[in-house]
Amino acid sequence: MLRPHRRHPLFVFFVLHRVSGLLLALFLPVHFTVLSLAVTDRAALDGFLALTDNALVKLAEMGLVFLLSVHFLGGLRLLALEFLPWRDWQKTLAAAAAAVSAFVALGFLLSAGV
């Protein structure tokens, strides 16, 4: 049985914001490890950067850009909920935010040359 608040259309965006934050937090140690290679081991960094030419890695980067966009726009939605009066059209804005996130990620993928 779904609780009444979980049947609300914006609950999906609440879950997306939380999941994207969690996945981005899991990505950070990998990101910092690769950044440390730039200072400590130039050859290992070059090897890692050669790996990023793989189409699967570019697809994963698209997913990362999508997560960043979803999390950013979800945070803006939360700020709007906190500081602005609630209106029915905000559901439409939440759906538009999801669409913008998808377009940003797709644009990144197309610019990556996959």
C-alpha positions as CSV (number, residue, x, y, z in Angstrom):
1,M,0.0,0.0,0.0
2,L,1.3,3.4,-1.0
3,R,1.0,6.2,1.5
4,P,-1.0,9.2,0.2
5,H,2.1,11.4,-0.1
6,R,3.9,8.8,-2.2
7,R,1.1,8.9,-4.7
8,H,1.8,12.6,-5.4
9,P,3.4,13.2,-8.8
10,L,6.3,15.2,-7.3
11,F,7.3,12.2,-5.1
12,V,9.1,10.8,-8.1
13,F,11.2,14.0,-8.3
14,F,11.9,13.8,-4.6
15,V,13.2,10.3,-5.0
16,L,15.3,11.3,-8.1
17,H,16.9,14.1,-6.2
18,R,17.9,11.8,-3.3
19,V,19.1,9.0,-5.6
20,S,21.1,11.4,-7.8
21,G,22.7,12.9,-4.6
22,L,23.7,9.4,-3.4
23,L,25.1,8.3,-6.7
24,L,27.1,11.6,-7.0
25,A,28.5,11.1,-3.5
26,L,29.6,7.6,-4.5
27,F,31.3,9.0,-7.6
28,L,33.4,11.6,-5.7
29,P,36.1,9.2,-4.4
30,V,36.7,8.0,-8.0
31,H,36.9,11.6,-9.1
32,F,39.4,12.6,-6.4
33,T,41.5,9.6,-7.1
34,V,41.8,10.5,-10.8
35,L,42.5,14.1,-9.9
36,S,45.3,12.9,-7.6
37,L,46.9,11.1,-10.5
38,A,47.5,14.4,-12.2
39,V,49.8,15.3,-9.3
40,T,51.3,12.0,-8.4
41,D,51.6,9.8,-11.5
42,R,51.4,11.3,-14.9
43,A,51.7,8.0,-16.8
44,A,48.8,6.5,-14.9
45,L,46.7,9.6,-15.6
46,D,47.5,9.3,-19.4
47,G,46.5,5.7,-19.3
48,F,43.2,6.6,-17.6
49,L,42.5,9.4,-20.0
50,A,43.1,7.0,-22.9
51,L,40.4,4.8,-21.4
52,T,37.9,7.7,-21.6
53,D,37.8,7.4,-25.4
54,N,35.7,4.3,-25.0
55,A,32.1,4.7,-26.0
56,L,30.9,3.0,-22.9
57,V,32.8,5.5,-20.7
58,K,31.3,8.4,-22.7
59,L,27.8,6.9,-22.1
60,A,28.6,6.7,-18.3
61,E,29.7,10.3,-18.5
62,M,26.4,11.2,-20.0
63,G,24.7,9.5,-17.0
64,L,26.9,11.6,-14.7
65,V,25.9,14.8,-16.4
66,F,22.3,13.7,-16.2
67,L,22.7,13.1,-12.4
68,L,24.3,16.5,-11.9
69,S,21.6,18.2,-13.9
70,V,18.8,16.3,-12.1
71,H,20.3,17.0,-8.7
72,F,20.9,20.7,-9.5
73,L,17.3,21.2,-10.8
74,G,15.9,19.2,-7.9
75,G,17.7,21.5,-5.5
76,L,16.2,24.5,-7.2
77,R,12.8,22.9,-6.8
78,L,13.4,22.5,-3.1
79,L,14.5,26.1,-2.8
80,A,11.3,27.1,-4.6
81,L,9.2,25.0,-2.2
82,E,10.9,26.6,0.8
83,F,10.7,30.2,-0.2
84,L,7.8,30.6,-2.7
85,P,4.1,29.9,-2.2
86,W,2.9,26.6,-3.7
87,R,1.2,26.7,-7.1
88,D,-0.3,23.9,-9.2
89,W,1.9,24.9,-12.2
90,Q,5.0,23.8,-10.2
91,K,4.3,20.2,-11.2
92,T,4.8,21.3,-14.8
93,L,8.1,23.0,-13.8
94,A,9.3,19.8,-12.2
95,A,8.5,17.8,-15.4
96,A,10.2,20.5,-17.4
97,A,13.3,20.2,-15.1
98,A,13.4,16.5,-15.8
99,A,13.2,17.2,-19.6
100,V,16.0,19.8,-19.3
101,S,18.1,17.3,-17.5
102,A,17.7,14.7,-20.2
103,F,18.4,17.3,-23.0
104,V,21.6,18.5,-21.2
105,A,22.8,14.9,-20.8
106,L,22.0,14.1,-24.5
107,G,23.7,17.3,-25.6
108,F,26.8,16.3,-23.6
109,L,26.7,12.8,-25.3
110,L,26.4,14.3,-28.7
111,S,29.3,16.7,-28.1
112,A,31.4,13.8,-26.9
113,G,31.2,12.3,-30.3
114,V,29.6,8.9,-29.6
